[in-house]
Amino acid sequence: MIRLIEGWDLDWFEAWTGRLKAQEEAAACVRAIVEDVRREGHAAVARYTWKLDGVSLPPESFRVGEGELKVAREAVNPQVLLALRRAKENIIEYHRRQLPQSWFMADKSGNILGQICQPLRRVGIYIPGGTAAYPSSVLMTALPAKVAGVEEIVLVTPPRPDGSIHPLVLVAALEAGVTEIYKMGGAQAIAALAYGTEYVRPVDKIVGPGNIYVTLAKKEVYGQVDIDMLAGPSEIVVVADRSARPDWVAADLLSQAEHDTLAGSVLITPERSLAEAVIEELDMQLKVLPRASIASQALENYGAAIVVKDLHEALDKANILAPEHLELYVSEPWRWVGMVHNAGAIFLGPYSPEPVGDYLAGPSHVLPTGGTGRFYSGLSIDTFIKKSSVIAYHHQGLLEIAREVEELARAEGLEAHARAITLRMQD
């Protein structure tokens, strides 16, 4: 069960930060898969789909056809579809506000400088399969790309044992404007997106969550394509004071622990009595949780209830962890939010539990994990936009700076750079 820690425990902290590193032995396997797909194309994808997923598909069946999409539409509960569409509206509205603008300016000499913002042309999104279906992740990755103006959005996801894809995933893809859907998962899918095969054209960028093999494959192909981030197991940190209800805190911790046995769930509080009550609540709630075996293992290995002297120390510790999700479950959350420096998403107050962000609030739930919140941002419009600087000098403008450019170029030993200016000035 989750451990109670007074102050700070370096052994526990090393285990928390080492969750992804502990899986590096998978790297050699991933490199072999990626290289096989690069060399052999679709044959390698099909071989690994059979070997790792237990699914044998003819080449033409890897891409989802209109018939499968029609069946999926008919299979989805209308109430679930309404919820997906409500989430879609919120995600679009939130991300529209992030759209950057191209701009131009004239400097004091009349030279034109500026920046052109334009979307990537073709991106791939990875949606996990396995023990659960994630239509929410489809919306949270594809819709920001769509709002950014990406023309081609390619979805890959592992097939189920019968060779199908969960209807909710397919319907979410339709709602989000995905243009191509393929039944492939794991490192082989990432390699197919990066290098292309006979049946899949390569993309410019790969985004979306996945297991350790997917994460390491994204790391392997980076440079051939861009990636969003190297996301690890899910995590939540709840900073709470005496105003917090133990049962609500426990439920929020379990909301992430049920994801994965490597997930991290942490309570940081100055109230020892709250920490003890939350631990009792976790025991009770686990007894009726369908994914109790996964959640209990995650709590035992990477969970903690950390007791500190005050909220200042609690936020200091939270900033060290730089969690994917940070809940400020305190009586005056807006008073403390300015002390948060490292977090993927910040949830303020008792009525902003983390699952609101997972499904309906609007910001993408694809967020930095494993401490990378210190320097990474979550998936957003910026993930799908590239920016080109624009420089347009006229004759007099160049004349005014020519000497300085020549001096700097020659100071760096780059004579050809200097002469590119000198020749124009002679003319």
Buried (B, 14 or more C-beta within 10 A) or exposed (E): EBBBBEEBBEEBBEBBBEBBEEBEEBBEEBBEBBBBBBEEBBBBBBBBBEEBBEBEBEEEBBBBEEEBBEEBEEEBEEEBBEBBEEBBEBBBEBBEEBBEEEEEEEEEEEBBBBBEBEBBEBBBBBBBBBEEBBBBBBBBBBBBBBBBBBEBBBBBBBBBEEBBBBBBBBBBBBBBBBBBBBBBBBBBBBBBBBBBBEBBEBBBBBBBBBBBBBBBBBBBBEEBBBBBBBBBBBBBBBBBBEBBBBBBBBBBBBBBBBBBBBBBBBBBBBBEEBBBBBBEBBBEBBEEBEBBEBBBBBBEBBBBBBBBEEBEBBBBBBBBBBBBBBBBBBBEBEEBBEBBEBBBBBBBBBEBBBBEBBBBBBBBBBBBBBBBBEEBBBBBBBBBBBEEEEEEBEEEBBBEEBEEBBEEBEEEEEEEBBBEBBEEEEE
